[in-house]
Amino acid sequence: MSLKPPWFVTNRTAATTVRLLTGSAAGPGWSAVPRIFASALRG
Protein backbone atom coordinates (compact mmCIF):
# COMPACT_ATOMS: atom_id res chain seq x y z
CA MET A 1 0.00 0.00 0.00
CA SER A 2 1.50 3.31 -1.02
CA LEU A 3 0.36 6.75 0.05
CA LYS A 4 -0.70 9.12 -2.72
CA PRO A 5 -0.30 12.84 -2.18
CA PRO A 6 -3.63 14.70 -2.01
CA TRP A 7 -2.85 16.64 -5.19
CA PHE A 8 -2.69 13.47 -7.34
CA VAL A 9 -5.71 13.01 -9.60
CA THR A 10 -5.95 9.33 -8.69
CA ASN A 11 -6.30 10.00 -4.96
CA ARG A 12 -9.92 9.17 -4.11
CA THR A 13 -9.95 10.82 -0.67
CA ALA A 14 -8.07 14.01 -1.51
CA ALA A 15 -10.90 16.38 -0.55
CA THR A 16 -11.45 14.70 2.80
CA THR A 17 -7.75 14.52 3.62
CA VAL A 18 -7.14 18.17 2.78
CA ARG A 19 -10.23 19.26 4.74
CA LEU A 20 -8.98 17.34 7.79
CA LEU A 21 -5.48 18.81 7.40
CA THR A 22 -6.73 22.38 7.20
CA GLY A 23 -9.05 21.82 10.15
CA SER A 24 -6.10 20.51 12.12
CA ALA A 25 -4.06 23.60 11.22
CA ALA A 26 -6.85 25.86 12.45
CA GLY A 27 -7.23 24.04 15.76
CA PRO A 28 -4.17 21.87 16.34
CA GLY A 29 -4.44 18.80 18.51
CA TRP A 30 -3.51 15.14 18.55
CA SER A 31 -7.11 13.97 18.34
CA ALA A 32 -7.30 14.67 14.59
CA VAL A 33 -4.16 12.71 13.69
CA PRO A 34 -5.79 9.23 13.52
CA ARG A 35 -8.56 10.49 11.20
CA ILE A 36 -6.04 12.25 8.93
CA PHE A 37 -3.87 9.14 8.81
CA ALA A 38 -6.82 6.85 8.05
CA SER A 39 -8.01 9.14 5.26
CA ALA A 40 -4.53 9.31 3.76
CA LEU A 41 -4.23 5.51 3.80
CA ARG A 42 -7.58 5.07 2.02
CA GLY A 43 -6.46 7.47 -0.75
N, CA, C, O and CB atoms as a CASP TS submission, in Angstrom:
PFRMAT TS
TARGET T0000
AUTHOR 0000-0000-0000
METHOD Language model
MODEL 1
PARENT N/A
ATOM      1  N   MET     1       0.841  -1.154   0.000  1.00  0.00           N
ATOM      2  CA  MET     1       0.000   0.000   0.000  1.00  0.00           C
ATOM      3  C   MET     1       0.904   1.241   0.000  1.00  0.00           C
ATOM      4  O   MET     1       1.758   1.400   0.872  1.00  0.00           O
ATOM      5  CB  MET     1      -0.967  -0.016   1.216  1.00  0.00           C
ATOM      6  N   SER     2       0.708   2.089  -0.962  1.00  0.00           N
ATOM      7  CA  SER     2       1.502   3.310  -1.019  1.00  0.00           C
ATOM      8  C   SER     2       0.594   4.520  -0.825  1.00  0.00           C
ATOM      9  O   SER     2      -0.554   4.529  -1.267  1.00  0.00           O
ATOM     10  CB  SER     2       2.266   3.409  -2.362  1.00  0.00           C
ATOM     11  N   LEU     3       1.122   5.526  -0.165  1.00  0.00           N
ATOM     12  CA  LEU     3       0.364   6.751   0.047  1.00  0.00           C
ATOM     13  C   LEU     3       0.461   7.638  -1.181  1.00  0.00           C
ATOM     14  O   LEU     3       1.541   7.819  -1.745  1.00  0.00           O
ATOM     15  CB  LEU     3       0.868   7.497   1.292  1.00  0.00           C
ATOM     16  N   LYS     4      -0.670   8.190  -1.592  1.00  0.00           N
ATOM     17  CA  LYS     4      -0.704   9.117  -2.719  1.00  0.00           C
ATOM     18  C   LYS     4      -0.885  10.523  -2.175  1.00  0.00           C
ATOM     19  O   LYS     4      -1.751  10.744  -1.328  1.00  0.00           O
ATOM     20  CB  LYS     4      -1.842   8.753  -3.723  1.00  0.00           C
ATOM     21  N   PRO     5      -0.102  11.465  -2.634  1.00  0.00           N
ATOM     22  CA  PRO     5      -0.296  12.841  -2.182  1.00  0.00           C
ATOM     23  C   PRO     5      -1.705  13.337  -2.545  1.00  0.00           C
ATOM     24  O   PRO     5      -2.267  12.904  -3.551  1.00  0.00           O
ATOM     25  CB  PRO     5       0.778  13.768  -2.803  1.00  0.00           C
ATOM     26  N   PRO     6      -2.271  14.225  -1.748  1.00  0.00           N
ATOM     27  CA  PRO     6      -3.633  14.704  -2.009  1.00  0.00           C
ATOM     28  C   PRO     6      -3.797  15.397  -3.358  1.00  0.00           C
ATOM     29  O   PRO     6      -4.911  15.466  -3.878  1.00  0.00           O
ATOM     30  CB  PRO     6      -4.047  15.645  -0.924  1.00  0.00           C
ATOM     31  N   TRP     7      -2.717  15.909  -3.931  1.00  0.00           N
ATOM     32  CA  TRP     7      -2.851  16.635  -5.191  1.00  0.00           C
ATOM     33  C   TRP     7      -2.822  15.711  -6.405  1.00  0.00           C
ATOM     34  O   TRP     7      -2.969  16.190  -7.529  1.00  0.00           O
ATOM     35  CB  TRP     7      -1.751  17.664  -5.310  1.00  0.00           C
ATOM     36  N   PHE     8      -2.640  14.413  -6.220  1.00  0.00           N
ATOM     37  CA  PHE     8      -2.686  13.471  -7.344  1.00  0.00           C
ATOM     38  C   PHE     8      -4.138  13.279  -7.780  1.00  0.00           C
ATOM     39  O   PHE     8      -5.036  13.217  -6.940  1.00  0.00           O
ATOM     40  CB  PHE     8      -2.040  12.100  -6.956  1.00  0.00           C
ATOM     41  N   VAL     9      -4.365  13.187  -9.063  1.00  0.00           N
ATOM     42  CA  VAL     9      -5.711  13.012  -9.601  1.00  0.00           C
ATOM     43  C   VAL     9      -6.300  11.673  -9.183  1.00  0.00           C
ATOM     44  O   VAL     9      -7.514  11.561  -9.016  1.00  0.00           O
ATOM     45  CB  VAL     9      -5.694  13.124 -11.123  1.00  0.00           C
ATOM     46  N   THR    10      -5.465  10.661  -9.012  1.00  0.00           N
ATOM     47  CA  THR    10      -5.950   9.325  -8.692  1.00  0.00           C
ATOM     48  C   THR    10      -6.227   9.114  -7.205  1.00  0.00           C
ATOM     49  O   THR    10      -6.638   8.023  -6.811  1.00  0.00           O
ATOM     50  CB  THR    10      -4.957   8.312  -9.159  1.00  0.00           C
ATOM     51  N   ASN    11      -6.015  10.118  -6.383  1.00  0.00           N
ATOM     52  CA  ASN    11      -6.305  10.002  -4.962  1.00  0.00           C
ATOM     53  C   ASN    11      -7.799  10.193  -4.754  1.00  0.00           C
ATOM     54  O   ASN    11      -8.344  11.261  -5.034  1.00  0.00           O
ATOM     55  CB  ASN    11      -5.488  11.035  -4.133  1.00  0.00           C
ATOM     56  N   ARG    12      -8.462   9.140  -4.255  1.00  0.00           N
ATOM     57  CA  ARG    12      -9.916   9.168  -4.105  1.00  0.00           C
ATOM     58  C   ARG    12     -10.386   9.976  -2.903  1.00  0.00           C
ATOM     59  O   ARG    12     -11.520  10.455  -2.891  1.00  0.00           O
ATOM     60  CB  ARG    12     -10.437   7.771  -3.993  1.00  0.00           C
ATOM     61  N   THR    13      -9.538  10.135  -1.898  1.00  0.00           N
ATOM     62  CA  THR    13      -9.953  10.819  -0.672  1.00  0.00           C
ATOM     63  C   THR    13      -9.240  12.154  -0.494  1.00  0.00           C
ATOM     64  O   THR    13      -9.061  12.618   0.632  1.00  0.00           O
ATOM     65  CB  THR    13      -9.692   9.933   0.535  1.00  0.00           C
ATOM     66  N   ALA    14      -8.839  12.761  -1.580  1.00  0.00           N
ATOM     67  CA  ALA    14      -8.072  14.011  -1.510  1.00  0.00           C
ATOM     68  C   ALA    14      -8.852  15.118  -0.812  1.00  0.00           C
ATOM     69  O   ALA    14      -8.297  15.815   0.038  1.00  0.00           O
ATOM     70  CB  ALA    14      -7.677  14.468  -2.911  1.00  0.00           C
ATOM     71  N   ALA    15     -10.105  15.292  -1.145  1.00  0.00           N
ATOM     72  CA  ALA    15     -10.895  16.380  -0.553  1.00  0.00           C
ATOM     73  C   ALA    15     -11.039  16.193   0.954  1.00  0.00           C
ATOM     74  O   ALA    15     -10.914  17.150   1.717  1.00  0.00           O
ATOM     75  CB  ALA    15     -12.287  16.457  -1.210  1.00  0.00           C
ATOM     76  N   THR    16     -11.299  14.974   1.376  1.00  0.00           N
ATOM     77  CA  THR    16     -11.447  14.697   2.804  1.00  0.00           C
ATOM     78  C   THR    16     -10.138  14.904   3.545  1.00  0.00           C
ATOM     79  O   THR    16     -10.115  15.513   4.614  1.00  0.00           O
ATOM     80  CB  THR    16     -11.948  13.274   3.020  1.00  0.00           C
ATOM     81  N   THR    17      -9.049  14.400   2.979  1.00  0.00           N
ATOM     82  CA  THR    17      -7.748  14.522   3.623  1.00  0.00           C
ATOM     83  C   THR    17      -7.344  15.981   3.768  1.00  0.00           C
ATOM     84  O   THR    17      -6.878  16.391   4.831  1.00  0.00           O
ATOM     85  CB  THR    17      -6.691  13.762   2.834  1.00  0.00           C
ATOM     86  N   VAL    18      -7.515  16.756   2.727  1.00  0.00           N
ATOM     87  CA  VAL    18      -7.141  18.170   2.779  1.00  0.00           C
ATOM     88  C   VAL    18      -8.034  18.925   3.760  1.00  0.00           C
ATOM     89  O   VAL    18      -7.553  19.796   4.485  1.00  0.00           O
ATOM     90  CB  VAL    18      -7.232  18.804   1.378  1.00  0.00           C
ATOM     91  N   ARG    19      -9.320  18.603   3.792  1.00  0.00           N
ATOM     92  CA  ARG    19     -10.229  19.255   4.742  1.00  0.00           C
ATOM     93  C   ARG    19      -9.808  18.954   6.176  1.00  0.00           C
ATOM     94  O   ARG    19      -9.822  19.845   7.025  1.00  0.00           O
ATOM     95  CB  ARG    19     -11.685  18.796   4.506  1.00  0.00           C
ATOM     96  N   LEU    20      -9.434  17.708   6.452  1.00  0.00           N
ATOM     97  CA  LEU    20      -8.979  17.343   7.789  1.00  0.00           C
ATOM     98  C   LEU    20      -7.661  18.041   8.133  1.00  0.00           C
ATOM     99  O   LEU    20      -7.468  18.479   9.267  1.00  0.00           O
ATOM    100  CB  LEU    20      -8.817  15.823   7.898  1.00  0.00           C
ATOM    101  N   LEU    21      -6.760  18.146   7.162  1.00  0.00           N
ATOM    102  CA  LEU    21      -5.479  18.809   7.403  1.00  0.00           C
ATOM    103  C   LEU    21      -5.658  20.291   7.708  1.00  0.00           C
ATOM    104  O   LEU    21      -5.022  20.822   8.618  1.00  0.00           O
ATOM    105  CB  LEU    21      -4.563  18.636   6.200  1.00  0.00           C
ATOM    106  N   THR    22      -6.519  20.957   6.949  1.00  0.00           N
ATOM    107  CA  THR    22      -6.731  22.384   7.196  1.00  0.00           C
ATOM    108  C   THR    22      -7.470  22.611   8.516  1.00  0.00           C
ATOM    109  O   THR    22      -7.210  23.593   9.212  1.00  0.00           O
ATOM    110  CB  THR    22      -7.518  23.016   6.036  1.00  0.00           C
ATOM    111  N   GLY    23      -8.375  21.720   8.856  1.00  0.00           N
ATOM    112  CA  GLY    23      -9.045  21.820  10.148  1.00  0.00           C
ATOM    113  C   GLY    23      -8.075  21.624  11.293  1.00  0.00           C
ATOM    114  O   GLY    23      -8.193  22.268  12.336  1.00  0.00           O
ATOM    115  N   SER    24      -7.126  20.743  11.101  1.00  0.00           N
ATOM    116  CA  SER    24      -6.103  20.514  12.117  1.00  0.00           C
ATOM    117  C   SER    24      -5.177  21.713  12.251  1.00  0.00           C
ATOM    118  O   SER    24      -4.701  22.004  13.348  1.00  0.00           O
ATOM    119  CB  SER    24      -5.295  19.268  11.784  1.00  0.00           C
ATOM    120  N   ALA    25      -4.916  22.408  11.160  1.00  0.00           N
ATOM    121  CA  ALA    25      -4.062  23.596  11.218  1.00  0.00           C
ATOM    122  C   ALA    25      -4.778  24.739  11.942  1.00  0.00           C
ATOM    123  O   ALA    25      -4.141  25.546  12.619  1.00  0.00           O
ATOM    124  CB  ALA    25      -3.652  24.037   9.796  1.00  0.00           C
ATOM    125  N   ALA    26      -6.088  24.802  11.797  1.00  0.00           N
ATOM    126  CA  ALA    26      -6.847  25.864  12.452  1.00  0.00           C
ATOM    127  C   ALA    26      -6.966  25.634  13.953  1.00  0.00           C
ATOM    128  O   ALA    26      -6.916  26.578  14.741  1.00  0.00           O
ATOM    129  CB  ALA    26      -8.230  25.975  11.837  1.00  0.00           C
ATOM    130  N   GLY    27      -7.122  24.381  14.338  1.00  0.00           N
ATOM    131  CA  GLY    27      -7.230  24.036  15.760  1.00  0.00           C
ATOM    132  C   GLY    27      -6.382  22.817  16.052  1.00  0.00           C
ATOM    133  O   GLY    27      -6.901  21.704  16.138  1.00  0.00           O
ATOM    134  N   PRO    28      -5.067  23.016  16.207  1.00  0.00           N
ATOM    135  CA  PRO    28      -4.173  21.871  16.344  1.00  0.00           C
ATOM    136  C   PRO    28      -4.469  21.028  17.585  1.00  0.00           C
ATOM    137  O   PRO    28      -4.875  21.529  18.633  1.00  0.00           O
ATOM    138  CB  PRO    28      -2.743  22.346  16.387  1.00  0.00           C
ATOM    139  N   GLY    29      -4.249  19.744  17.414  1.00  0.00           N
ATOM    140  CA  GLY    29      -4.435  18.801  18.515  1.00  0.00           C
ATOM    141  C   GLY    29      -4.182  17.386  18.014  1.00  0.00           C
ATOM    142  O   GLY    29      -4.313  17.099  16.824  1.00  0.00           O
ATOM    143  N   TRP    30      -3.823  16.521  18.926  1.00  0.00           N
ATOM    144  CA  TRP    30      -3.508  15.144  18.550  1.00  0.00           C
ATOM    145  C   TRP    30      -4.740  14.316  18.234  1.00  0.00           C
ATOM    146  O   TRP    30      -4.606  13.233  17.663  1.00  0.00           O
ATOM    147  CB  TRP    30      -2.735  14.481  19.650  1.00  0.00           C
ATOM    148  N   SER    31      -5.904  14.768  18.571  1.00  0.00           N
ATOM    149  CA  SER    31      -7.111  13.971  18.341  1.00  0.00           C
ATOM    150  C   SER    31      -7.453  13.827  16.863  1.00  0.00           C
ATOM    151  O   SER    31      -8.140  12.876  16.488  1.00  0.00           O
ATOM    152  CB  SER    31      -8.277  14.590  19.066  1.00  0.00           C
ATOM    153  N   ALA    32      -6.996  14.740  16.017  1.00  0.00           N
ATOM    154  CA  ALA    32      -7.298  14.672  14.592  1.00  0.00           C
ATOM    155  C   ALA    32      -6.331  13.783  13.821  1.00  0.00           C
ATOM    156  O   ALA    32      -6.619  13.397  12.688  1.00  0.00           O
ATOM    157  CB  ALA    32      -7.284  16.053  14.005  1.00  0.00           C
ATOM    158  N   VAL    33      -5.207  13.459  14.409  1.00  0.00           N
ATOM    159  CA  VAL    33      -4.165  12.709  13.693  1.00  0.00           C
ATOM    160  C   VAL    33      -4.648  11.338  13.219  1.00  0.00           C
ATOM    161  O   VAL    33      -4.383  10.994  12.067  1.00  0.00           O
ATOM    162  CB  VAL    33      -2.947  12.535  14.587  1.00  0.00           C
ATOM    163  N   PRO    34      -5.333  10.539  14.025  1.00  0.00           N
ATOM    164  CA  PRO    34      -5.790   9.232  13.519  1.00  0.00           C
ATOM    165  C   PRO    34      -6.737   9.334  12.324  1.00  0.00           C
ATOM    166  O   PRO    34      -6.660   8.525  11.399  1.00  0.00           O
ATOM    167  CB  PRO    34      -6.478   8.473  14.625  1.00  0.00           C
ATOM    168  N   ARG    35      -7.637  10.335  12.341  1.00  0.00           N
ATOM    169  CA  ARG    35      -8.558  10.495  11.203  1.00  0.00           C
ATOM    170  C   ARG    35      -7.813  10.915   9.953  1.00  0.00           C
ATOM    171  O   ARG    35      -8.122  10.438   8.861  1.00  0.00           O
ATOM    172  CB  ARG    35      -9.645  11.523  11.527  1.00  0.00           C
ATOM    173  N   ILE    36      -6.830  11.806  10.093  1.00  0.00           N
ATOM    174  CA  ILE    36      -6.041  12.246   8.933  1.00  0.00           C
ATOM    175  C   ILE    36      -5.272  11.058   8.366  1.00  0.00           C
ATOM    176  O   ILE    36      -5.246  10.848   7.153  1.00  0.00           O
ATOM    177  CB  ILE    36      -5.061  13.396   9.324  1.00  0.00           C
ATOM    178  N   PHE    37      -4.651  10.289   9.241  1.00  0.00           N
ATOM    179  CA  PHE    37      -3.865   9.140   8.814  1.00  0.00           C
ATOM    180  C   PHE    37      -4.731   8.102   8.113  1.00  0.00           C
ATOM    181  O   PHE    37      -4.336   7.555   7.083  1.00  0.00           O
ATOM    182  CB  PHE    37      -3.162   8.513  10.006  1.00  0.00           C
ATOM    183  N   ALA    38      -5.902   7.829   8.663  1.00  0.00           N
ATOM    184  CA  ALA    38      -6.820   6.850   8.052  1.00  0.00           C
ATOM    185  C   ALA    38      -7.283   7.326   6.680  1.00  0.00           C
ATOM    186  O   ALA    38      -7.366   6.530   5.744  1.00  0.00           O
ATOM    187  CB  ALA    38      -8.045   6.606   8.966  1.00  0.00           C
ATOM    188  N   SER    39      -7.580   8.600   6.552  1.00  0.00           N
ATOM    189  CA  SER    39      -8.005   9.140   5.256  1.00  0.00           C
ATOM    190  C   SER    39      -6.884   9.069   4.233  1.00  0.00           C
ATOM    191  O   SER    39      -7.116   8.752   3.066  1.00  0.00           O
ATOM    192  CB  SER    39      -8.477  10.585   5.408  1.00  0.00           C
ATOM    193  N   ALA    40      -5.670   9.365   4.675  1.00  0.00           N
ATOM    194  CA  ALA    40      -4.526   9.307   3.759  1.00  0.00           C
ATOM    195  C   ALA    40      -4.262   7.871   3.303  1.00  0.00           C
ATOM    196  O   ALA    40      -3.891   7.652   2.150  1.00  0.00           O
ATOM    197  CB  ALA    40      -3.267   9.887   4.434  1.00  0.00           C
ATOM    198  N   LEU    41      -4.445   6.909   4.174  1.00  0.00           N
ATOM    199  CA  LEU    41      -4.232   5.508   3.800  1.00  0.00           C
ATOM    200  C   LEU    41      -5.290   5.001   2.826  1.00  0.00           C
ATOM    201  O   LEU    41      -4.992   4.161   1.977  1.00  0.00           O
ATOM    202  CB  LEU    41      -4.224   4.635   5.040  1.00  0.00           C
ATOM    203  N   ARG    42      -6.520   5.498   2.938  1.00  0.00           N
ATOM    204  CA  ARG    42      -7.577   5.071   2.016  1.00  0.00           C
ATOM    205  C   ARG    42      -7.400   5.652   0.622  1.00  0.00           C
ATOM    206  O   ARG    42      -7.927   5.106  -0.348  1.00  0.00           O
ATOM    207  CB  ARG    42      -8.931   5.469   2.559  1.00  0.00           C
ATOM    208  N   GLY    43      -6.657   6.766   0.509  1.00  0.00           N
ATOM    209  CA  GLY    43      -6.462   7.473  -0.755  1.00  0.00           C
ATOM    210  C   GLY    43      -5.973   6.595  -1.805  1.00  0.00           C
ATOM    211  O   GLY    43      -5.758   7.042  -2.932  1.00  0.00           O
TER
END
